[in-house]
Amino acid sequence: MKANSDRLKTDVRFLTELNPPRNSDNLESLAKAASYIKDEFEKAGLVTEEQKWTAEGKEYKNVIASYNLEKKERLIIGAHYDVCGEQPGADDNASAVAGLLEIARLMANSKVELDYRIDFVAYNLEEPPYFATQQMGSFIHAKYLKQNNIPVIGMLCFEMIGYFSDEPNSQGFPSDELKKLYPNTGNFIIVVGLEKQSDYSRKVFGLMKGKANIDVQLINFPSAVGLAGLSDHRNYWQFNFPAVMINDTSFLRNPNYHKPSDTIETLDFNKMAAVVDATYNAAVNMK
């Protein structure tokens, strides 16, 4: 069973064609995005729920679908569905939402037997002006898990999984040191973790790489500050849950980051499908 690139494209197209863009000011577009995500989860046969909160007097929601609902321990797979500013947000972050929906479909269709539950969570308010605040949807969700003493195996965060290039020197780096360690062609996906959680990040990396039709790389940062914590996984780290980000390296590779040019035409859906397949293998082998 493999990820379907046409389904990924359909999901990205819906999200990127929402107008006005699905930023924190445009509640109607966010509601349409959330409704679409919920409908797709339910079409797959998954039980869904909404997690709501208010920020500056406005109501926002996460959309959650669950597989193996009766199991106690949980693996979290998440992606944010809002955008920053006035752009379609194809890579950031429709690509990741499409990946989230597709891995949920694969899980539901496979009926694989696991001794843990998987929650697929579509977050709101990852982007500014709420980034790094307690109003992020992922903070709301991680806090709920902690407060309710829910055992968490780990978290997998999809963040920008659609932009790739086979051109030499298409991969940027924040330092010469890292430039020496990683490929200079931007056609890989990277697992981003913390050194203190290296057992978890290396396990995810190994499981992804073992079944991947795409180059998979790994980096473990010494702390959550800076490049390490630039998505929803950061909030699971805050509550000491193991977490990684699965990422195409964002603005280090993609020149369309947070720009109107972040459109569906810039994405590689075959490589996106390969990322989903590799992540699926990790998700079903975490224990």
Order of alpha helices (4+ residues) and beta strands (2+ residues): alpha-alpha-beta-beta-beta-alpha-beta-alpha-beta-alpha-beta-alpha-beta-alpha-beta-alpha
